[in-house]
Amino acid sequence: MRDRVNKRLSSSLPGWVTASFLLLPLLLASPSKAYGYVDPGSGSFVYQAIYAACIGGAFYFRKFLGRIFGKRNK
């Protein structure tokens, strides 16, 4: 049964598709030189945005829980 499935699969795909499935992970894993520059301030901005999102989410979650479990005025 397995032989039939493998034969059907290999006969339905062209050779270049099979070769590209084998070569693509090797090409992506190969090291290459990166000629780029990232400004140090942009990393600080990313950290600041992450911290602000976490702290803002904590305050929102606290307020949300306060609405659910808070004391109700009657």
C-alpha positions in Angstrom: 0.0 0.0 0.0 2.8 2.4 1.0 4.7 1.6 -2.3 1.6 2.6 -4.3 1.2 5.9 -2.5 4.9 6.7 -2.9 4.9 5.8 -6.6 1.7 7.8 -7.2 3.1 10.8 -5.3 6.5 10.7 -7.0 5.0 10.3 -10.5 2.6 13.2 -10.0 5.2 15.8 -9.0 7.7 17.0 -11.5 11.4 16.5 -10.7 12.1 20.2 -10.2 9.4 20.4 -7.5 10.9 17.5 -5.6 14.4 18.9 -5.9 13.2 22.3 -4.7 11.6 20.7 -1.6 15.0 19.2 -0.9 17.2 22.2 -1.6 15.1 24.9 0.0 15.8 24.0 3.6 19.5 23.7 2.8 19.6 27.2 1.2 17.7 28.7 4.1 20.1 27.2 6.6 23.3 28.2 4.9 25.0 31.2 6.4 25.4 34.4 4.4 26.9 37.8 5.1 24.4 40.5 6.0 25.3 44.0 4.9 22.8 45.9 7.0 22.7 48.4 9.8 20.1 48.8 12.5 20.1 52.0 14.5 20.5 51.3 18.2 17.6 53.6 19.0 15.2 51.4 17.1 15.9 48.5 19.5 15.1 50.7 22.4 11.9 51.8 20.8 10.8 48.1 20.3 11.6 47.4 24.0 9.6 50.5 25.1 6.6 49.4 23.0 6.7 45.9 24.5 6.9 47.2 28.0 4.1 49.8 27.4 1.9 47.1 26.0 2.5 44.8 29.0 1.9 47.5 31.6 -1.2 48.8 29.7 -2.6 45.3 29.5 -2.1 44.7 33.2 -4.0 47.9 34.1 -6.8 47.0 31.6 -7.0 43.5 33.0 -7.1 44.9 36.6 -9.9 47.3 35.7 -11.8 44.5 33.9 -11.6 42.3 36.9 -12.7 45.2 39.1 -15.8 45.6 37.0 -16.7 41.9 37.4 -15.8 41.3 41.0 -16.0 44.9 42.4 -18.6 46.1 44.9 -21.8 47.1 43.5 -23.8 50.1 44.7 -27.4 49.3 45.5 
